[in-house]
Amino acid sequence: MILQEFGNINRALLVEIIQAVETRSLINTLIYTLIYGGILLIFGVQWLYTNFLRLNRFVCLAGRISKTLFKDYFFKTLAQSARVQFTWKDPHPVGNSMKLHVKLYQRGKPYLIHHLEDVNFSARVTCGGTPIDVAIDVVKENLQNSNIISLCFTAKIAGSYVFIITISDKLVSGSPFVRTFLAGPPDPKKTSVTPNLSTIVTSNQGHTQVALDPFDEFENRCCVDSLCLDDFEMTVTELPGDRKPEVVQVSASELLNTLFFSKTFATGIYVACVTLKGRLISGGKLRVISLSASEFEEVSQCVDQKKSEDHESYIICVGSKEYSKPKKVFVCISSKQLVLRKFILGLLPVRFRTFRVSFATTFDYIGMNDKLGFPAVTFTDDNQASVTFASKDAMKILSIFAMHLSKNIGGSETFVNKQDFFYCAMRRYHNISFLGETHITVDRSNLLSSSMHALRGSHEWFRKIYVTFSGEPGLDYGGVSREWFDLLSSEIFSPKTELFVPFSSNPQALVHPNPNRSPLMTLKFYKFAGKIAGKCLFESSHSSKQFIKARLSRSFLAQLIGLRVNYKFFEYDDPDFYVSKIKYILNSSVNDLDLTFTEEVFDNNGKLVKVVELVRGGKSKPVSDENKIEYINALARYRLVTKVKSETQAFLKGFNALVPEDLTMIFDEKELELLLCGVSEYDVEEFRKHCTVSGCSPKFQKVLRWFWTIVGNYTQEEMARLVQFTTGSSQLPPGGFSKLIPKFLIMEDFSYNKLPKAHTCFNQLDLPDYESFEKMDRCMLVAIKEGSEGFLLG
């Protein structure tokens, strides 16, 4: 446009100049010439400026392109000339902190850097697709620049590790690298007997095999061809134990990748102990009851066909009371219970004692009773005094009891197998998938009461529940009902609701039924809470896993499965009371304390309300060093059981409406907590997000980077140990790390090469400085596994 306009002006001026020349007007010619020259000069300058900008942009673009090409070529040659040095031989066992070096060279000389960002260095390590956290640092001596970059990580998973190392997105020479890590040496705590049973019933005909599954400490299965078989040993001792133990050597099956012991047992009862380098393995102590072929067939038919036969027996003693003349009774065993009956006048049967066929009931083989000429056995549980009786069928009785117990739990005593058996038994018991659907509408602001009203019928609990929050749009495809379960269980077991409260003001304490709740919170709320807990197990056994958001007291869980509560539960449920009173009584003489078998009850204002007798005639029964265990057990039963008896019974009524009572008997109180509440899942990113850090020195920043790398490679068990080491409990409150009070605090410790320290009252972890990543990794493991603190690790 500018050139066109310039051309038009030129033509007009030229015409004027020509006309001036033709008219011989010198002045006009000069004027027009000057004007024409000026216009040419202006437009010429403008043209030059415009093209100069274009030329400058072109030059800059060319410079950038050449610079990019040079930089790309530079990093490409740097990546090609880099050398990766692995500091271990391939293959290598897991369990160690590993280090590799990347050395940078340019034109045959070391290329020094100060920060990783100088070369845009990146490294990614995976094993079977699982990312492995890696600590990356420039190796510096005396704070000088270096050409060496170190990569540190801890190998815990057996398998092939892939290392992808790049410099400015350019693969270094030889990348990706592959290295193999093998399972470590077998660990006694992880290696177990298969099937995991405490009692094996067998025949004296043929071989009895005890199989082993060897695993290392990180639960990698070991290859049997790499194991030293001499490290494994099984010692067999025939009861009552007056004979020399027999040592059985292990055999290996490389085809099945398993170990096994094989032995023919003569008729009798034995104790077998399986050890690894002299240490008992998990589930390695078991009893073997060997019967004759005919007895074994008879017992097997009795269990399979659920026959109940009477076995004539003679009671020798009950508890500490020994009978001068044995009492004749008949022992009958079903799949649910062992009953001792006596007959009045030889005609009228009366129950003398009843023991459940569960883990709460234990038995011991005493040996031959010389007076009666029969073998004697003792049965014990936590709810009553032990009973010792002799019978010619003693081995049959023990065998039937053990086989019923094994059948009740699905043939294994591990929690995972018992859990699978429980879910399967729940489905068989109800014989349904879901009886239709139930759609409920609840009020988020009044969740507990509105949920109770919506589920007031009995049939709704066995249906698939779909939830709508009033005033909120949305369809329930599973997410809304899960949210409802979480919110409702959190409200039920929150101390603010007053149904369940801790014994102390510690917000992380375990909760227990509250006998001093508001009168508005009647027993129907406990029944509803029991139904919610039962519904969670019902849902988990049929479709999706549901857990209640609660930290229930151990004594309450024990009562749900019929276990007898004793003073030891105070240590978990009410640790302040345990330290201030129970532990003092255990460790001191009480003869001069003027204690009686009573408990004083005070109101909220500290006024004495009443004095409760813990046993009949407790006011006149003094506590002495001889009976102080009886006293603190009675105190535990009153404070933990009697005071909340009605609340516990109401909860059980609702719970057992969905879960048969005998099904939960296969668990102990710790396993029941896992079944109801699930396992705390530790999310390292959530941990990092809700963690407070105090310390800003460069050394501490390095230690902090190492810490997150180490923690990122921790197993769930190691994370549980770390949380327990720092907070005092492996269980996080509902809501995870974000709900810890106070927040998890990582503090700089100005010591050097020492073990981390923990202050559980403040959820605080103190991290010292370390000379290397490997040193810190070792110190961390020692601290969380041994619970030690503050001494120098040699």
Backbone hydrogen bonds, N-H to C=O, Kabsch-Sander energy under -0.5 kcal/mol:
donor,donor_aa,acceptor,acceptor_aa,energy
5,E,1,M,-2.3
6,F,2,I,-2.5
7,G,3,L,-2.2
8,N,4,Q,-2.0
9,I,5,E,-2.2
10,N,6,F,-2.1
11,R,7,G,-2.1
12,A,8,N,-2.0
13,L,9,I,-2.5
14,L,10,N,-2.4
15,V,11,R,-1.8
16,E,12,A,-1.8
17,I,13,L,-2.5
18,I,14,L,-2.5
19,Q,15,V,-2.2
20,A,16,E,-2.2
21,V,17,I,-2.4
22,E,18,I,-2.6
23,T,19,Q,-1.8
24,R,21,V,-1.6
25,S,20,A,-2.8
26,L,24,R,-0.9
29,T,25,S,-2.2
30,L,26,L,-2.6
31,I,27,I,-2.6
32,Y,28,N,-2.6
33,T,29,T,-2.1
34,L,30,L,-2.4
35,I,31,I,-2.6
36,Y,32,Y,-2.5
37,G,33,T,-2.6
38,G,34,L,-2.7
39,I,35,I,-2.5
40,L,36,Y,-2.3
41,L,37,G,-2.3
42,I,38,G,-2.6
43,F,39,I,-2.6
44,G,40,L,-2.0
45,V,41,L,-2.5
46,Q,42,I,-2.4
47,W,43,F,-2.2
48,L,44,G,-2.6
49,Y,45,V,-2.5
50,T,46,Q,-2.4
51,N,47,W,-2.2
52,F,48,L,-2.0
53,L,49,Y,-2.2
54,R,50,T,-1.8
55,L,51,N,-2.5
56,N,52,F,-2.9
57,R,53,L,-2.7
58,F,54,R,-2.1
59,V,55,L,-2.6
60,C,56,N,-2.9
61,L,57,R,-2.7
62,A,58,F,-2.6
63,G,59,V,-2.2
64,R,60,C,-2.8
65,I,61,L,-2.7
66,S,62,A,-2.5
67,K,63,G,-2.6
68,T,64,R,-3.2
69,L,65,I,-3.0
70,F,66,S,-2.4
71,K,67,K,-3.2
72,D,68,T,-3.3
73,Y,69,L,-2.4
74,F,70,F,-3.0
75,F,71,K,-2.9
76,K,72,D,-2.0
77,T,73,Y,-2.5
78,L,74,F,-2.3
79,A,75,F,-2.7
80,Q,76,K,-2.2
81,S,77,T,-1.9
82,A,78,L,-0.8
83,R,103,K,-2.4
85,Q,83,R,-0.5
85,Q,101,H,-3.4
86,F,84,V,-0.5
87,T,99,K,-1.4
92,H,180,T,-1.9
94,V,182,L,-2.3
95,G,155,A,-3.8
98,M,96,N,-0.6
98,M,153,F,-3.5
100,L,151,L,-2.0
101,H,85,Q,-2.8
102,V,149,I,-3.0
103,K,83,R,-3.3
103,K,101,H,-0.5
104,L,147,N,-2.9
106,Q,109,K,-3.2
109,K,106,Q,-1.6
111,Y,104,L,-2.0
112,L,110,P,-0.7
113,I,146,S,-2.7
118,D,115,H,-1.3
119,V,116,L,-1.3
121,F,116,L,-1.7
122,S,166,T,-2.3
124,R,164,I,-2.4
125,V,132,I,-0.5
126,T,162,V,-1.9
127,C,130,T,-2.1
128,G,160,S,-0.7
130,T,127,C,-1.8
132,I,125,V,-2.9
135,A,152,C,-3.0
136,I,134,V,-0.6
137,D,150,S,-2.0
139,V,137,D,-0.5
139,V,148,I,-2.6
140,K,138,V,-0.7
144,Q,141,E,-1.5
146,S,113,I,-2.0
149,I,102,V,-2.6
150,S,137,D,-3.1
151,L,100,L,-2.6
152,C,135,A,-2.5
153,F,98,M,-2.0
155,A,96,N,-1.7
155,A,153,F,-0.5
156,K,154,T,-0.6
158,A,156,K,-0.5
159,G,181,F,-2.4
161,Y,179,R,-3.6
162,V,126,T,-2.8
163,F,161,Y,-0.5
163,F,177,F,-3.1
164,I,124,R,-2.9
164,I,162,V,-0.6
165,I,163,F,-0.6
166,T,122,S,-2.8
167,I,170,K,-2.7
168,S,119,V,-0.6
168,S,120,N,-2.1
169,D,120,N,-0.5
170,K,167,I,-1.4
171,L,169,D,-0.5
172,V,165,I,-2.3
173,S,79,A,-2.0
175,S,172,V,-2.3
177,F,163,F,-2.4
179,R,161,Y,-2.3
181,F,159,G,-2.7
182,L,92,H,-2.0
187,D,215,F,-3.1
190,K,187,D,-0.8
191,T,187,D,-2.8
192,S,213,D,-1.4
193,V,282,S,-1.1
194,T,211,A,-2.6
197,L,195,P,-1.7
200,I,287,R,-3.1
202,T,200,I,-0.5
202,T,289,I,-2.8
204,N,291,L,-2.4
206,G,204,N,-0.6
208,T,263,K,-2.9
209,Q,207,H,-0.5
210,V,261,F,-2.5
211,A,194,T,-1.2
211,A,209,Q,-0.5
212,L,259,L,-3.1
213,D,192,S,-2.4
216,D,220,N,-2.3
219,E,216,D,-2.0
222,C,214,P,-2.3
226,S,223,C,-1.6
227,L,224,V,-1.3
229,L,227,L,-0.8
231,D,228,C,-1.9
232,F,229,L,-1.4
233,E,275,T,-2.0
234,M,248,V,-1.8
235,T,273,C,-2.3
236,V,246,E,-3.3
237,T,271,V,-2.4
239,L,269,I,-3.0
241,G,238,E,-1.6
243,R,238,E,-0.6
246,E,236,V,-3.1
248,V,234,M,-3.4
251,S,260,F,-2.7
253,S,258,T,-2.8
254,E,252,A,-0.6
257,N,253,S,-1.2
258,T,253,S,-1.7
259,L,212,L,-1.5
260,F,251,S,-2.3
261,F,210,V,-2.5
263,K,208,T,-1.9
265,F,263,K,-0.6
268,G,290,S,-1.9
270,Y,288,V,-2.7
271,V,237,T,-2.7
272,A,286,L,-3.2
273,C,235,T,-2.4
274,V,284,G,-2.2
275,T,233,E,-3.0
275,T,273,C,-0.6
276,L,279,R,-3.0
277,K,231,D,-3.0
279,R,276,L,-1.6
281,I,274,V,-2.1
282,S,188,P,-1.8
282,S,191,T,-1.6
284,G,281,I,-2.2
286,L,272,A,-2.5
286,L,284,G,-0.7
287,R,198,S,-3.1
288,V,270,Y,-2.4
289,I,200,I,-3.0
289,I,287,R,-0.5
290,S,268,G,-3.0
290,S,288,V,-0.7
291,L,202,T,-2.5
291,L,289,I,-0.6
296,F,292,S,-2.9
297,E,293,A,-2.0
298,E,294,S,-2.2
299,V,295,E,-2.8
300,S,296,F,-2.4
301,Q,297,E,-2.2
302,C,298,E,-2.0
303,V,299,V,-2.1
304,D,300,S,-2.8
305,Q,301,Q,-2.6
306,K,303,V,-0.6
307,K,302,C,-2.2
309,E,307,K,-0.5
311,H,331,V,-1.9
312,E,310,D,-0.5
313,S,329,V,-2.9
314,Y,390,A,-2.4
315,I,327,K,-3.3
316,I,388,T,-3.1
317,C,388,T,-1.4
318,V,321,K,-2.5
319,G,386,S,-2.8
321,K,318,V,-2.1
322,E,320,S,-0.7
323,Y,316,I,-2.9
327,K,315,I,-1.5
329,V,313,S,-2.6
330,F,341,R,-2.8
331,V,311,H,-2.6
332,C,330,F,-0.5
332,C,339,V,-2.5
333,I,309,E,-0.6
334,S,337,Q,-2.7
338,L,355,F,-3.6
339,V,332,C,-3.0
339,V,337,Q,-0.5
340,L,353,R,-3.1
341,R,330,F,-2.5
341,R,339,V,-0.6
342,K,350,V,-2.7
344,I,342,K,-0.5
344,I,348,L,-3.1
345,L,343,F,-0.5
346,G,343,F,-0.8
347,L,344,I,-1.9
348,L,344,I,-2.2
350,V,342,K,-3.0
352,F,340,L,-3.6
353,R,340,L,-1.5
355,F,338,L,-3.1
357,V,336,K,-2.6
358,S,356,R,-1.7
359,F,665,M,-0.8
361,T,358,S,-1.5
362,T,360,A,-0.5
362,T,380,T,-2.9
364,D,378,T,-2.0
366,I,364,D,-0.7
366,I,376,A,-2.4
367,G,376,A,-1.2
369,N,374,F,-3.2
370,D,368,M,-0.7
373,G,369,N,-3.2
374,F,369,N,-0.6
376,A,367,G,-2.8
377,V,389,F,-2.7
378,T,364,D,-2.3
379,F,387,V,-2.6
380,T,362,T,-2.6
381,D,384,Q,-0.6
387,V,379,F,-2.3
388,T,317,C,-2.8
389,F,377,V,-2.3
390,A,314,Y,-2.6
391,S,375,P,-2.2
394,A,391,S,-1.5
397,I,393,D,-2.8
398,L,394,A,-2.4
399,S,395,M,-2.2
400,I,396,K,-2.9
401,F,397,I,-2.3
402,A,398,L,-2.6
403,M,399,S,-2.6
404,H,400,I,-2.4
405,L,401,F,-2.3
406,S,402,A,-2.4
407,K,403,M,-2.3
408,N,404,H,-2.4
409,I,405,L,-1.2
410,G,407,K,-1.0
411,G,406,S,-2.8
413,E,196,N,-3.0
418,K,414,T,-2.4
419,Q,415,F,-2.8
420,D,416,V,-2.2
421,F,417,N,-2.4
422,F,418,K,-2.5
423,Y,419,Q,-2.4
424,C,420,D,-2.2
425,A,421,F,-2.7
426,M,422,F,-2.4
427,R,423,Y,-1.9
428,R,424,C,-2.2
429,Y,425,A,-2.6
430,H,426,M,-2.2
431,N,427,R,-1.9
432,I,427,R,-0.5
435,L,462,F,-1.6
436,G,434,F,-1.8
438,T,464,K,-3.0
440,I,438,T,-0.6
440,I,466,Y,-2.7
442,V,468,T,-2.3
444,R,442,V,-0.6
446,N,443,D,-1.1
447,L,444,R,-0.7
450,S,446,N,-2.2
451,S,447,L,-2.1
452,M,448,L,-2.2
453,H,449,S,-2.2
454,A,450,S,-2.0
455,L,451,S,-1.6
456,R,453,H,-1.0
461,W,458,S,-0.6
462,F,459,H,-1.4
463,R,460,E,-1.5
464,K,436,G,-2.1
465,I,463,R,-0.5
466,Y,438,T,-3.2
468,T,440,I,-1.9
470,S,442,V,-2.9
470,S,468,T,-0.5
472,E,469,F,-2.1
477,Y,475,L,-1.0
482,R,478,G,-1.7
483,E,479,G,-2.1
484,W,480,V,-2.4
485,F,481,S,-2.4
486,D,482,R,-2.4
487,L,483,E,-2.9
488,L,484,W,-2.8
489,S,485,F,-2.6
490,S,486,D,-2.0
491,E,487,L,-2.0
492,I,488,L,-2.6
493,F,489,S,-2.1
494,S,491,E,-0.7
497,T,494,S,-1.5
498,E,494,S,-0.7
498,E,495,P,-0.6
501,V,512,H,-2.6
503,F,510,L,-0.5
503,F,573,D,-0.6
509,A,506,N,-2.0
511,V,551,R,-2.9
512,H,501,V,-2.3
514,N,499,L,-2.2
517,R,514,N,-0.8
521,M,518,S,-1.7
522,T,520,L,-1.6
525,F,522,T,-1.5
526,Y,522,T,-0.6
527,K,523,L,-2.0
528,F,524,K,-2.2
529,A,525,F,-2.3
530,G,526,Y,-2.4
531,K,527,K,-1.9
532,I,528,F,-2.3
533,A,529,A,-2.2
534,G,530,G,-2.5
535,K,531,K,-3.0
536,C,532,I,-1.9
537,L,533,A,-1.6
538,F,534,G,-2.5
539,E,535,K,-3.0
540,S,536,C,-2.4
541,S,537,L,-1.8
542,H,538,F,-0.8
542,H,539,E,-0.9
543,S,539,E,-2.9
546,Q,536,C,-0.5
548,I,676,L,-2.1
550,A,548,I,-1.3
553,S,511,V,-2.4
557,L,553,S,-2.0
558,A,554,R,-2.3
559,Q,555,S,-1.8
560,L,556,F,-1.4
561,I,557,L,-0.8
561,I,558,A,-0.7
562,G,559,Q,-1.1
563,L,558,A,-2.8
569,F,566,N,-1.6
570,F,567,Y,-1.6
571,E,568,K,-0.9
572,Y,569,F,-0.8
573,D,569,F,-2.7
574,D,570,F,-1.8
578,Y,574,D,-2.2
579,V,575,P,-2.4
580,S,576,D,-2.5
581,K,577,F,-2.3
582,I,577,F,-1.4
583,K,578,Y,-3.7
585,I,581,K,-2.6
586,L,582,I,-2.4
587,N,583,K,-2.0
588,S,584,Y,-1.0
593,L,590,V,-1.5
597,F,618,G,-1.3
597,F,621,K,-1.6
598,T,596,T,-2.6
599,E,612,V,-2.3
601,V,610,K,-3.0
603,D,607,K,-2.3
606,G,603,D,-1.8
609,V,601,V,-3.4
610,K,601,V,-1.3
612,V,599,E,-3.0
614,L,597,F,-2.4
614,L,612,V,-0.5
615,V,597,F,-0.8
618,G,615,V,-1.9
620,S,617,G,-1.0
621,K,618,G,-1.2
623,V,595,L,-2.8
628,K,624,S,-0.8
631,Y,627,N,-1.9
632,I,628,K,-2.6
633,N,629,I,-2.0
634,A,630,E,-2.1
635,L,631,Y,-2.4
636,A,632,I,-2.0
637,R,633,N,-2.3
638,Y,634,A,-1.9
639,R,635,L,-2.6
640,L,636,A,-2.6
641,V,637,R,-1.1
642,T,637,R,-3.0
643,K,638,Y,-2.2
644,V,641,V,-0.9
645,K,642,T,-1.5
648,T,644,V,-2.6
649,Q,645,K,-2.5
650,A,646,S,-2.1
651,F,647,E,-2.2
652,L,648,T,-2.6
653,K,649,Q,-2.1
654,G,650,A,-1.7
655,F,651,F,-2.6
656,N,652,L,-3.2
658,L,655,F,-1.4
659,V,655,F,-2.1
663,L,660,P,-1.0
664,T,660,P,-0.8
664,T,661,E,-0.6
666,I,663,L,-0.9
667,F,664,T,-1.6
672,L,668,D,-2.4
673,E,669,E,-1.6
674,L,670,K,-1.6
675,L,671,E,-2.3
676,L,672,L,-2.6
677,C,673,E,-3.2
678,G,673,E,-0.5
678,G,674,L,-1.5
682,Y,680,S,-0.6
683,D,681,E,-0.7
684,V,682,Y,-0.7
687,F,683,D,-2.7
688,R,684,V,-2.8
689,K,685,E,-2.1
690,H,686,E,-2.1
691,C,688,R,-0.9
692,T,744,F,-3.1
694,S,746,I,-2.8
695,G,693,V,-0.5
701,Q,697,S,-2.1
702,K,698,P,-1.7
703,V,699,K,-2.2
704,L,700,F,-2.8
705,R,701,Q,-1.9
706,W,702,K,-2.1
707,F,703,V,-2.5
708,W,704,L,-2.1
709,T,705,R,-1.7
710,I,706,W,-2.8
711,V,707,F,-2.9
712,G,708,W,-2.0
713,N,709,T,-0.9
713,N,710,I,-0.9
714,Y,711,V,-1.5
719,M,715,T,-2.5
720,A,716,Q,-2.3
721,R,717,E,-2.0
722,L,718,E,-2.3
723,V,719,M,-2.7
724,Q,720,A,-2.5
725,F,721,R,-2.8
726,T,722,L,-1.9
727,T,723,V,-3.0
728,G,724,Q,-1.8
729,S,723,V,-0.6
736,G,733,P,-2.4
738,S,735,G,-0.8
739,K,736,G,-1.7
740,L,737,F,-1.3
744,F,690,H,-0.6
745,L,763,N,-2.7
746,I,692,T,-3.0
747,M,745,L,-0.6
747,M,765,L,-2.9
748,E,694,S,-1.9
749,D,767,L,-2.6
753,N,769,D,-3.1
755,L,791,F,-1.2
757,K,766,D,-1.5
759,H,764,Q,-2.5
762,F,759,H,-1.6
763,N,759,H,-0.6
764,Q,759,H,-1.9
765,L,745,L,-3.2
766,D,757,K,-3.1
767,L,747,M,-2.7
767,L,765,L,-0.6
769,D,751,S,-2.3
776,M,772,S,-1.8
777,D,773,F,-2.5
778,R,774,E,-2.2
779,C,775,K,-2.4
780,M,776,M,-2.6
781,L,777,D,-1.9
782,V,778,R,-2.3
783,A,779,C,-2.3
784,I,780,M,-2.4
785,K,781,L,-1.9
786,E,782,V,-2.5
787,G,783,A,-1.9
788,S,782,V,-0.5
790,G,755,L,-0.6
793,L,753,N,-1.1
794,G,792,L,-0.6
